[in-house]
Amino acid sequence: MNITAFIKSWLFLAKQSVRLWMAIKLCDLKQSAFNRRYFVILDANDKLISLSREDVNRMKRRRMINKEVTHTKLMEDSFYYTKLSDNNSMTKAEMLKKKKLYFQYVSLKNRK
């Protein structure tokens, strides 16, 4: 791998890291304001969005999301979720695993 390709890939992942960080901070801000659990997921245009459970249910009724999506499935597939109470927040290892999963996804999308 030459140096320009390495720098390009590093800059791309740095930009995606900032986007994920901003989405996480937005979720935390919404959670502190509205006291609901929020999830960071990808929308149809591969943008990171933060949704609450009520937003997901609203999207199910509009048939924008599959009706079989459950709360636990949403927690597994999201890149981040806020805590509902003090005893069930994400662990650091789980956050790192989700971050790596997001970087793998955007790296694959960037190659196409």
The first five atom37 places (N, CA, C, CB, O) and aatype in JSON, in Angstrom:
{
  "aatype": [12, 2, 9, 16, 0, 13, 9, 11, 15, 17, 10, 13, 10, 0, 11, 5, 15, 19, 1, 10, 17, 12, 0, 9, 11, 10, 4, 3, 10, 11, 5, 15, 0, 13, 2, 1, 1, 18, 13, 19, 9, 10, 3, 0, 2, 3, 11, 10, 9, 15, 10, 15, 1, 6, 3, 19, 2, 1, 12, 11, 1, 1, 1, 12, 9, 2, 11, 6, 19, 16, 8, 16, 11, 10, 12, 6, 3, 15, 13, 18, 18, 16, 11, 10, 15, 3, 2, 2, 15, 12, 16, 11, 0, 6, 12, 10, 11, 11, 11, 11, 10, 18, 13, 5, 18, 19, 15, 10, 11, 2, 1, 11],
  "atom_mask": [
    [1, 1, 1, 1, 1],
    [1, 1, 1, 1, 1],
    [1, 1, 1, 1, 1],
    [1, 1, 1, 1, 1],
    [1, 1, 1, 1, 1],
    [1, 1, 1, 1, 1],
    [1, 1, 1, 1, 1],
    [1, 1, 1, 1, 1],
    [1, 1, 1, 1, 1],
    [1, 1, 1, 1, 1],
    [1, 1, 1, 1, 1],
    [1, 1, 1, 1, 1],
    [1, 1, 1, 1, 1],
    [1, 1, 1, 1, 1],
    [1, 1, 1, 1, 1],
    [1, 1, 1, 1, 1],
    [1, 1, 1, 1, 1],
    [1, 1, 1, 1, 1],
    [1, 1, 1, 1, 1],
    [1, 1, 1, 1, 1],
    [1, 1, 1, 1, 1],
    [1, 1, 1, 1, 1],
    [1, 1, 1, 1, 1],
    [1, 1, 1, 1, 1],
    [1, 1, 1, 1, 1],
    [1, 1, 1, 1, 1],
    [1, 1, 1, 1, 1],
    [1, 1, 1, 1, 1],
    [1, 1, 1, 1, 1],
    [1, 1, 1, 1, 1],
    [1, 1, 1, 1, 1],
    [1, 1, 1, 1, 1],
    [1, 1, 1, 1, 1],
    [1, 1, 1, 1, 1],
    [1, 1, 1, 1, 1],
    [1, 1, 1, 1, 1],
    [1, 1, 1, 1, 1],
    [1, 1, 1, 1, 1],
    [1, 1, 1, 1, 1],
    [1, 1, 1, 1, 1],
    [1, 1, 1, 1, 1],
    [1, 1, 1, 1, 1],
    [1, 1, 1, 1, 1],
    [1, 1, 1, 1, 1],
    [1, 1, 1, 1, 1],
    [1, 1, 1, 1, 1],
    [1, 1, 1, 1, 1],
    [1, 1, 1, 1, 1],
    [1, 1, 1, 1, 1],
    [1, 1, 1, 1, 1],
    [1, 1, 1, 1, 1],
    [1, 1, 1, 1, 1],
    [1, 1, 1, 1, 1],
    [1, 1, 1, 1, 1],
    [1, 1, 1, 1, 1],
    [1, 1, 1, 1, 1],
    [1, 1, 1, 1, 1],
    [1, 1, 1, 1, 1],
    [1, 1, 1, 1, 1],
    [1, 1, 1, 1, 1],
    [1, 1, 1, 1, 1],
    [1, 1, 1, 1, 1],
    [1, 1, 1, 1, 1],
    [1, 1, 1, 1, 1],
    [1, 1, 1, 1, 1],
    [1, 1, 1, 1, 1],
    [1, 1, 1, 1, 1],
    [1, 1, 1, 1, 1],
    [1, 1, 1, 1, 1],
    [1, 1, 1, 1, 1],
    [1, 1, 1, 1, 1],
    [1, 1, 1, 1, 1],
    [1, 1, 1, 1, 1],
    [1, 1, 1, 1, 1],
    [1, 1, 1, 1, 1],
    [1, 1, 1, 1, 1],
    [1, 1, 1, 1, 1],
    [1, 1, 1, 1, 1],
    [1, 1, 1, 1, 1],
    [1, 1, 1, 1, 1],
    [1, 1, 1, 1, 1],
    [1, 1, 1, 1, 1],
    [1, 1, 1, 1, 1],
    [1, 1, 1, 1, 1],
    [1, 1, 1, 1, 1],
    [1, 1, 1, 1, 1],
    [1, 1, 1, 1, 1],
    [1, 1, 1, 1, 1],
    [1, 1, 1, 1, 1],
    [1, 1, 1, 1, 1],
    [1, 1, 1, 1, 1],
    [1, 1, 1, 1, 1],
    [1, 1, 1, 1, 1],
    [1, 1, 1, 1, 1],
    [1, 1, 1, 1, 1],
    [1, 1, 1, 1, 1],
    [1, 1, 1, 1, 1],
    [1, 1, 1, 1, 1],
    [1, 1, 1, 1, 1],
    [1, 1, 1, 1, 1],
    [1, 1, 1, 1, 1],
    [1, 1, 1, 1, 1],
    [1, 1, 1, 1, 1],
    [1, 1, 1, 1, 1],
    [1, 1, 1, 1, 1],
    [1, 1, 1, 1, 1],
    [1, 1, 1, 1, 1],
    [1, 1, 1, 1, 1],
    [1, 1, 1, 1, 1],
    [1, 1, 1, 1, 1],
    [1, 1, 1, 1, 1],
    [1, 1, 1, 1, 1]
  ],
  "atom_positions": [
    [[0.85, -1.17, 0.0], [0.0, 0.0, 0.0], [0.9, 1.24, 0.0], [-0.97, 0.0, 1.23], [1.76, 1.4, 0.87]],
    [[0.69, 2.1, -0.97], [1.52, 3.29, -1.03], [1.05, 4.32, -0.01], [1.51, 3.89, -2.44], [-0.01, 4.18, 0.59]],
    [[1.85, 5.35, 0.17], [1.61, 6.31, 1.24], [0.36, 7.16, 0.97], [2.82, 7.23, 1.41], [-0.35, 7.52, 1.91]],
    [[0.07, 7.48, -0.28], [-1.12, 8.3, -0.56], [-2.41, 7.53, -0.29], [-1.11, 8.79, -2.03], [-3.37, 8.09, 0.24]],
    [[-2.43, 6.25, -0.63], [-3.61, 5.43, -0.35], [-3.8, 5.28, 1.16], [-3.5, 4.05, -1.02], [-4.92, 5.29, 1.65]],
    [[-2.69, 5.14, 1.88], [-2.77, 5.02, 3.33], [-3.32, 6.3, 3.95], [-1.4, 4.7, 3.91], [-4.17, 6.25, 4.84]],
    [[-2.84, 7.44, 3.49], [-3.31, 8.73, 4.02], [-4.77, 8.95, 3.68], [-2.45, 9.89, 3.48], [-5.53, 9.45, 4.51]],
    [[-5.17, 8.59, 2.47], [-6.58, 8.72, 2.08], [-7.49, 7.87, 2.96], [-6.77, 8.33, 0.61], [-8.52, 8.34, 3.43]],
    [[-7.09, 6.63, 3.18], [-7.92, 5.75, 4.01], [-7.94, 6.23, 5.46], [-7.41, 4.31, 3.93], [-8.97, 6.14, 6.13]],
    [[-6.8, 6.74, 5.94], [-6.76, 7.25, 7.31], [-7.66, 8.47, 7.46], [-5.33, 7.6, 7.7], [-8.39, 8.58, 8.45]],
    [[-7.61, 9.39, 6.5], [-8.46, 10.58, 6.56], [-9.94, 10.22, 6.46], [-8.09, 11.55, 5.45], [-10.78, 10.81, 7.13]],
    [[-10.25, 9.23, 5.63], [-11.64, 8.8, 5.5], [-12.15, 8.23, 6.82], [-11.78, 7.75, 4.38], [-13.25, 8.57, 7.26]],
    [[-11.35, 7.36, 7.45], [-11.78, 6.78, 8.73], [-11.81, 7.82, 9.84], [-10.85, 5.64, 9.12], [-12.63, 7.71, 10.76]],
    [[-10.93, 8.81, 9.78], [-10.98, 9.88, 10.79], [-12.27, 10.68, 10.64], [-9.75, 10.81, 10.65], [-12.88, 11.06, 11.64]],
    [[-12.67, 10.95, 9.4], [-13.93, 11.67, 9.16], [-15.12, 10.86, 9.65], [-14.08, 12.0, 7.67], [-16.05, 11.41, 10.24]],
    [[-15.12, 9.56, 9.39], [-16.21, 8.7, 9.85], [-16.23, 8.59, 11.37], [-16.09, 7.32, 9.22], [-17.3, 8.48, 11.98]],
    [[-15.06, 8.62, 11.98], [-14.98, 8.59, 13.44], [-15.61, 9.84, 14.05], [-13.53, 8.45, 13.9], [-16.3, 9.75, 15.06]],
    [[-15.39, 10.98, 13.43], [-15.99, 12.23, 13.91], [-17.5, 12.17, 13.73], [-15.4, 13.44, 13.17], [-18.24, 12.63, 14.61]],
    [[-17.97, 11.63, 12.64], [-19.42, 11.51, 12.42], [-20.06, 10.6, 13.47], [-19.71, 10.96, 11.02], [-21.13, 10.92, 13.99]],
    [[-19.41, 9.49, 13.78], [-19.94, 8.59, 14.79], [-19.93, 9.27, 16.16], [-19.14, 7.27, 14.83], [-20.88, 9.14, 16.92]],
    [[-18.86, 9.98, 16.47], [-18.77, 10.69, 17.73], [-19.88, 11.73, 17.86], [-17.4, 11.36, 17.86], [-20.48, 11.87, 18.93]],
    [[-20.14, 12.46, 16.78], [-21.21, 13.47, 16.81], [-22.58, 12.82, 16.99], [-21.19, 14.3, 15.52], [-23.42, 13.36, 17.71]],
    [[-22.82, 11.69, 16.35], [-24.1, 10.99, 16.51], [-24.26, 10.49, 17.93], [-24.2, 9.81, 15.52], [-25.36, 10.53, 18.48]],
    [[-23.19, 10.01, 18.53], [-23.23, 9.54, 19.92], [-23.52, 10.7, 20.86], [-21.91, 8.86, 20.31], [-24.34, 10.57, 21.77]],
    [[-22.87, 11.83, 20.64], [-23.11, 13.0, 21.49], [-24.54, 13.51, 21.33], [-22.12, 14.12, 21.15], [-25.15, 13.96, 22.3]],
    [[-25.08, 13.43, 20.12], [-26.46, 13.84, 19.89], [-27.42, 12.92, 20.65], [-26.79, 13.82, 18.39], [-28.4, 13.39, 21.24]],
    [[-27.15, 11.62, 20.64], [-27.98, 10.68, 21.4], [-27.93, 10.98, 22.89], [-27.53, 9.24, 21.14], [-28.96, 10.98, 23.56]],
    [[-26.74, 11.23, 23.4], [-26.61, 11.53, 24.82], [-27.35, 12.83, 25.18], [-25.14, 11.64, 25.21], [-27.97, 12.91, 26.24]],
    [[-27.27, 13.81, 24.31], [-27.96, 15.07, 24.55], [-29.47, 14.89, 24.53], [-27.55, 16.12, 23.52], [-30.18, 15.43, 25.38]],
    [[-29.97, 14.13, 23.56], [-31.41, 13.86, 23.49], [-31.88, 13.05, 24.69], [-31.76, 13.12, 22.2], [-32.97, 13.28, 25.22]],
    [[-31.06, 12.1, 25.13], [-31.44, 11.28, 26.27], [-31.53, 12.11, 27.53], [-30.44, 10.14, 26.46], [-32.43, 11.91, 28.34]],
    [[-30.61, 13.03, 27.72], [-30.67, 13.87, 28.91], [-31.83, 14.86, 28.84], [-29.36, 14.61, 29.09], [-32.36, 15.26, 29.88]],
    [[-32.23, 15.24, 27.64], [-33.34, 16.19, 27.51], [-34.7, 15.51, 27.63], [-33.25, 16.92, 26.18], [-35.59, 16.03, 28.31]],
    [[-34.88, 14.37, 26.99], [-36.19, 13.74, 26.92], [-36.33, 12.48, 27.79], [-36.49, 13.38, 25.5], [-37.43, 11.93, 27.93]],
    [[-35.22, 12.02, 28.38], [-35.21, 10.86, 29.27], [-35.78, 9.61, 28.59], [-36.0, 11.17, 30.54], [-36.63, 8.92, 29.16]],
    [[-35.31, 9.34, 27.39], [-35.66, 8.14, 26.64], [-34.38, 7.49, 26.15], [-36.61, 8.48, 25.44], [-33.33, 8.12, 26.1]],
    [[-34.48, 6.22, 25.79], [-33.32, 5.54, 25.2], [-33.26, 5.88, 23.72], [-33.4, 4.0, 25.43], [-34.26, 5.8, 23.01]],
    [[-32.08, 6.25, 23.26], [-31.86, 6.57, 21.86], [-30.83, 5.62, 21.27], [-31.41, 8.04, 21.69], [-29.93, 5.15, 21.96]],
    [[-30.97, 5.36, 19.97], [-30.11, 4.44, 19.24], [-29.47, 5.18, 18.06], [-30.9, 3.2, 18.75], [-30.11, 6.02, 17.44]],
    [[-28.22, 4.85, 17.77], [-27.56, 5.36, 16.56], [-27.63, 4.24, 15.53], [-26.06, 5.79, 16.84], [-27.04, 3.18, 15.71]],
    [[-28.36, 4.5, 14.44], [-28.49, 3.52, 13.37], [-28.26, 4.22, 12.04], [-29.89, 2.83, 13.4], [-28.17, 5.44, 11.97]],
    [[-28.16, 3.42, 10.99], [-28.02, 3.97, 9.63], [-29.39, 4.08, 8.98], [-27.08, 3.07, 8.78], [-30.23, 3.2, 9.13]],
    [[-29.6, 5.17, 8.26], [-30.85, 5.29, 7.52], [-30.65, 4.72, 6.12], [-31.32, 6.78, 7.45], [-29.62, 4.1, 5.84]],
    [[-31.62, 4.93, 5.25], [-31.55, 4.35, 3.9], [-30.42, 4.95, 3.07], [-32.88, 4.56, 3.18], [-29.95, 4.32, 2.12]],
    [[-29.99, 6.16, 3.4], [-28.92, 6.83, 2.65], [-27.56, 6.67, 3.33], [-29.23, 8.31, 2.48], [-26.63, 7.42, 3.03]],
    [[-27.44, 5.71, 4.23], [-26.2, 5.44, 4.97], [-25.72, 6.63, 5.79], [-25.12, 5.02, 4.02], [-24.52, 6.85, 5.92]],
    [[-26.66, 7.38, 6.33], [-26.33, 8.45, 7.26], [-26.63, 7.97, 8.67], [-27.12, 9.75, 6.93], [-27.6, 7.24, 8.89]],
    [[-25.82, 8.37, 9.62], [-26.06, 8.02, 11.01], [-27.16, 8.9, 11.57], [-24.77, 8.16, 11.84], [-27.09, 10.12, 11.48]],
    [[-28.18, 8.28, 12.14], [-29.28, 9.02, 12.73], [-29.52, 8.49, 14.14], [-30.57, 8.92, 11.86], [-29.18, 7.35, 14.46]],
    [[-30.12, 9.32, 14.97], [-30.46, 8.89, 16.32], [-31.97, 8.82, 16.44], [-29.86, 9.84, 17.39], [-32.68, 9.79, 16.16]],
    [[-32.46, 7.68, 16.87], [-33.89, 7.45, 17.0], [-34.21, 6.89, 18.37], [-34.39, 6.5, 15.9], [-33.43, 6.13, 18.94]],
    [[-35.37, 7.27, 18.88], [-35.86, 6.66, 20.11], [-36.76, 5.49, 19.74], [-36.62, 7.7, 20.98], [-37.04, 5.25, 18.57]],
    [[-37.2, 4.78, 20.75], [-38.09, 3.65, 20.52], [-39.41, 4.12, 19.91], [-38.34, 2.88, 21.83], [-39.99, 3.45, 19.06]],
    [[-39.88, 5.29, 20.35], [-41.11, 5.84, 19.81], [-40.95, 6.21, 18.34], [-41.54, 7.07, 20.61], [-41.87, 6.01, 17.54]],
    [[-39.79, 6.74, 17.98], [-39.52, 7.05, 16.57], [-39.5, 5.79, 15.72], [-38.19, 7.79, 16.43], [-40.0, 5.78, 14.59]],
    [[-38.94, 4.73, 16.26], [-38.89, 3.46, 15.54], [-40.3, 2.91, 15.35], [-38.01, 2.43, 16.29], [-40.64, 2.43, 14.27]],
    [[-41.12, 2.98, 16.4], [-42.51, 2.51, 16.28], [-43.28, 3.33, 15.26], [-43.21, 2.56, 17.64], [-44.1, 2.79, 14.51]],
    [[-43.04, 4.63, 15.22], [-43.69, 5.49, 14.23], [-43.26, 5.11, 12.81], [-43.36, 6.97, 14.5], [-44.07, 5.11, 11.89]],
    [[-41.99, 4.79, 12.64], [-41.49, 4.37, 11.33], [-42.03, 2.99, 10.94], [-39.96, 4.36, 11.33], [-42.21, 2.72, 9.76]],
    [[-42.28, 2.14, 11.92], [-42.9, 0.84, 11.63], [-44.32, 1.03, 11.11], [-42.92, -0.05, 12.9], [-44.73, 0.36, 10.15]],
    [[-45.06, 1.94, 11.72], [-46.43, 2.19, 11.27], [-46.46, 2.76, 9.86], [-47.14, 3.13, 12.24], [-47.39, 2.5, 9.1]],
    [[-45.46, 3.54, 9.51], [-45.37, 4.1, 8.15], [-44.71, 3.14, 7.18], [-44.6, 5.4, 8.18], [-44.53, 3.46, 6.0]],
    [[-44.35, 1.97, 7.66], [-43.71, 0.91, 6.87], [-42.37, 1.33, 6.3], [-44.63, 0.49, 5.75], [-42.0, 0.95, 5.18]],
    [[-41.64, 2.12, 7.06], [-40.29, 2.5, 6.68], [-39.26, 1.53, 7.27], [-39.99, 3.93, 7.15], [-38.14, 1.42, 6.79]],
    [[-39.69, 0.82, 8.32], [-38.87, -0.2, 8.96], [-39.7, -1.47, 9.04], [-38.38, 0.26, 10.39], [-40.92, -1.42, 9.17]],
    [[-39.03, -2.6, 8.96], [-39.72, -3.88, 9.04], [-40.45, -4.0, 10.38], [-38.71, -5.04, 8.87], [-39.92, -3.62, 11.42]],
    [[-41.66, -4.53, 10.34], [-42.48, -4.63, 11.56], [-41.95, -5.66, 12.53], [-43.9, -4.96, 11.19], [-42.33, -5.63, 13.71]],
    [[-41.11, -6.57, 12.1], [-40.6, -7.62, 12.97], [-39.38, -7.17, 13.79], [-40.24, -8.83, 12.15], [-38.84, -7.97, 14.56]],
    [[-38.94, -5.94, 13.64], [-37.8, -5.44, 14.4], [-38.21, -5.27, 15.85], [-37.27, -4.1, 13.81], [-39.16, -4.55, 16.16]],
    [[-37.49, -5.94, 16.74], [-37.78, -5.85, 18.16], [-36.8, -4.9, 18.83], [-37.73, -7.24, 18.82], [-35.83, -4.45, 18.23]],
    [[-37.07, -4.62, 20.09], [-36.22, -3.72, 20.85], [-34.83, -4.33, 21.06], [-36.86, -3.4, 22.21], [-33.82, -3.62, 20.95]],
    [[-34.76, -5.61, 21.34], [-33.46, -6.26, 21.54], [-32.68, -6.35, 20.24], [-33.65, -7.65, 22.14], [-31.46, -6.21, 20.23]],
    [[-33.38, -6.59, 19.13], [-32.71, -6.62, 17.82], [-32.16, -5.24, 17.48], [-33.69, -7.09, 16.73], [-31.08, -5.13, 16.89]],
    [[-32.9, -4.22, 17.84], [-32.44, -2.85, 17.61], [-31.2, -2.54, 18.45], [-33.56, -1.84, 17.93], [-30.29, -1.86, 17.98]],
    [[-31.17, -3.04, 19.66], [-29.99, -2.84, 20.51], [-28.78, -3.57, 19.94], [-30.27, -3.32, 21.94], [-27.66, -3.07, 20.02]],
    [[-28.98, -4.74, 19.37], [-27.87, -5.5, 18.79], [-27.34, -4.85, 17.52], [-28.3, -6.92, 18.5], [-26.13, -4.83, 17.3]],
    [[-28.24, -4.32, 16.7], [-27.84, -3.8, 15.39], [-27.43, -2.33, 15.42], [-28.96, -3.97, 14.43], [-26.82, -1.86, 14.46]],
    [[-27.73, -1.62, 16.47], [-27.36, -0.2, 16.51], [-25.87, -0.06, 16.81], [-28.2, 0.55, 17.57], [-25.25, -0.95, 17.39]],
    [[-25.31, 1.07, 16.41], [-23.9, 1.33, 16.66], [-23.67, 1.92, 18.04], [-23.34, 2.26, 15.6], [-22.55, 1.89, 18.55]],
    [[-24.71, 2.44, 18.65], [-24.64, 2.97, 20.01], [-26.06, 3.1, 20.52], [-23.89, 4.35, 20.05], [-26.99, 3.35, 19.75]],
    [[-26.23, 2.93, 21.82], [-27.51, 3.23, 22.44], [-27.25, 3.82, 23.81], [-28.39, 1.96, 22.53], [-26.29, 3.47, 24.48]],
    [[-28.12, 4.73, 24.2], [-27.97, 5.37, 25.49], [-28.51, 4.47, 26.58], [-28.69, 6.73, 25.51], [-29.21, 3.49, 26.32]],
    [[-28.18, 4.8, 27.78], [-28.63, 3.98, 28.89], [-30.07, 4.31, 29.24], [-27.73, 4.16, 30.12], [-30.5, 5.46, 29.14]],
    [[-30.8, 3.3, 29.65], [-32.17, 3.5, 30.1], [-32.18, 3.79, 31.59], [-33.04, 2.25, 29.78], [-33.0, 4.57, 32.08]],
    [[-31.26, 3.16, 32.31], [-31.03, 3.44, 33.72], [-29.57, 3.14, 34.0], [-31.99, 2.6, 34.65], [-28.83, 2.77, 33.09]],
    [[-29.15, 3.29, 35.21], [-27.73, 3.14, 35.53], [-27.23, 1.71, 35.41], [-27.47, 3.63, 36.9], [-26.03, 1.5, 35.23]],
    [[-28.1, 0.73, 35.5], [-27.63, -0.65, 35.52], [-27.55, -1.3, 34.15], [-28.51, -1.45, 36.39], [-27.13, -2.46, 34.08]],
    [[-27.92, -0.64, 33.07], [-27.87, -1.31, 31.78], [-27.29, -0.43, 30.68], [-29.25, -1.76, 31.38], [-27.84, -0.36, 29.59]],
    [[-26.19, 0.24, 30.97], [-25.53, 1.03, 29.94], [-24.54, 0.15, 29.18], [-24.81, 2.26, 30.58], [-24.22, -0.96, 29.61]],
    [[-24.06, 0.65, 28.04], [-23.11, -0.11, 27.23], [-21.75, -0.16, 27.93], [-22.96, 0.52, 25.82], [-21.32, 0.81, 28.55]],
    [[-21.09, -1.3, 27.82], [-19.74, -1.41, 28.37], [-18.74, -0.85, 27.37], [-19.41, -2.89, 28.73], [-19.07, -0.69, 26.19]],
    [[-17.53, -0.57, 27.83], [-16.49, -0.05, 26.94], [-16.13, -1.05, 25.86], [-15.24, 0.33, 27.74], [-15.88, -0.67, 24.71]],
    [[-16.09, -2.32, 26.21], [-15.76, -3.36, 25.23], [-16.84, -3.44, 24.15], [-15.59, -4.74, 25.92], [-16.54, -3.61, 22.97]],
    [[-18.08, -3.32, 24.57], [-19.18, -3.35, 23.61], [-19.16, -2.13, 22.7], [-20.53, -3.44, 24.34], [-19.43, -2.24, 21.5]],
    [[-18.83, -0.96, 23.27], [-18.73, 0.25, 22.45], [-17.61, 0.12, 21.42], [-18.49, 1.47, 23.33], [-17.78, 0.53, 20.27]],
    [[-16.48, -0.44, 21.82], [-15.36, -0.62, 20.9], [-15.73, -1.6, 19.79], [-14.13, -1.11, 21.65], [-15.36, -1.4, 18.63]],
    [[-16.45, -2.67, 20.14], [-16.88, -3.65, 19.15], [-17.82, -3.02, 18.12], [-17.57, -4.84, 19.84], [-17.69, -3.27, 16.92]],
    [[-18.76, -2.19, 18.58], [-19.71, -1.53, 17.68], [-18.99, -0.51, 16.79], [-20.82, -0.84, 18.49], [-19.34, -0.34, 15.62]],
    [[-17.99, 0.17, 17.35], [-17.23, 1.15, 16.58], [-16.46, 0.45, 15.45], [-16.27, 1.93, 17.49], [-16.42, 0.94, 14.33]],
    [[-15.85, -0.68, 15.77], [-15.14, -1.44, 14.74], [-16.1, -1.95, 13.67], [-14.38, -2.62, 15.37], [-15.76, -1.96, 12.49]],
    [[-17.28, -2.36, 14.09], [-18.29, -2.81, 13.14], [-18.68, -1.69, 12.18], [-19.53, -3.33, 13.88], [-18.83, -1.91, 10.98]],
    [[-18.85, -0.48, 12.72], [-19.19, 0.67, 11.87], [-18.06, 0.98, 10.9], [-19.5, 1.91, 12.74], [-18.32, 1.26, 9.73]],
    [[-16.82, 0.94, 11.37], [-15.69, 1.23, 10.48], [-15.56, 0.18, 9.39], [-14.4, 1.31, 11.29], [-15.2, 0.51, 8.26]],
    [[-15.84, -1.07, 9.71], [-15.81, -2.11, 8.67], [-16.89, -1.84, 7.62], [-16.02, -3.51, 9.29], [-16.66, -2.0, 6.43]],
    [[-18.06, -1.42, 8.09], [-19.16, -1.15, 7.16], [-18.81, 0.01, 6.23], [-20.44, -0.83, 7.94], [-18.98, -0.11, 5.02]],
    [[-18.33, 1.12, 6.77], [-18.04, 2.27, 5.91], [-16.84, 2.0, 5.01], [-17.78, 3.51, 6.75], [-16.77, 2.55, 3.91]],
    [[-15.9, 1.17, 5.46], [-14.77, 0.82, 4.59], [-15.24, 0.01, 3.4], [-13.71, 0.05, 5.37], [-14.77, 0.22, 2.28]],
    [[-16.17, -0.92, 3.62], [-16.71, -1.7, 2.51], [-17.51, -0.82, 1.56], [-17.59, -2.84, 3.03], [-17.42, -0.98, 0.34]],
    [[-18.3, 0.11, 2.11], [-19.09, 1.01, 1.26], [-18.19, 1.94, 0.46], [-20.07, 1.83, 2.09], [-18.54, 2.33, -0.65]],
    [[-17.03, 2.3, 1.0], [-16.11, 3.21, 0.34], [-15.42, 2.53, -0.84], [-15.07, 3.72, 1.32], [-15.05, 3.2, -1.81]],
    [[-15.25, 1.22, -0.78], [-14.57, 0.49, -1.86], [-15.43, 0.36, -3.1], [-14.18, -0.89, -1.39], [-14.91, 0.22, -4.21]],
    [[-16.74, 0.42, -2.93], [-17.66, 0.22, -4.07], [-17.71, 1.42, -4.95], [-19.05, -0.11, -3.59], [-18.42, 1.42, -5.95]]
  ]
}
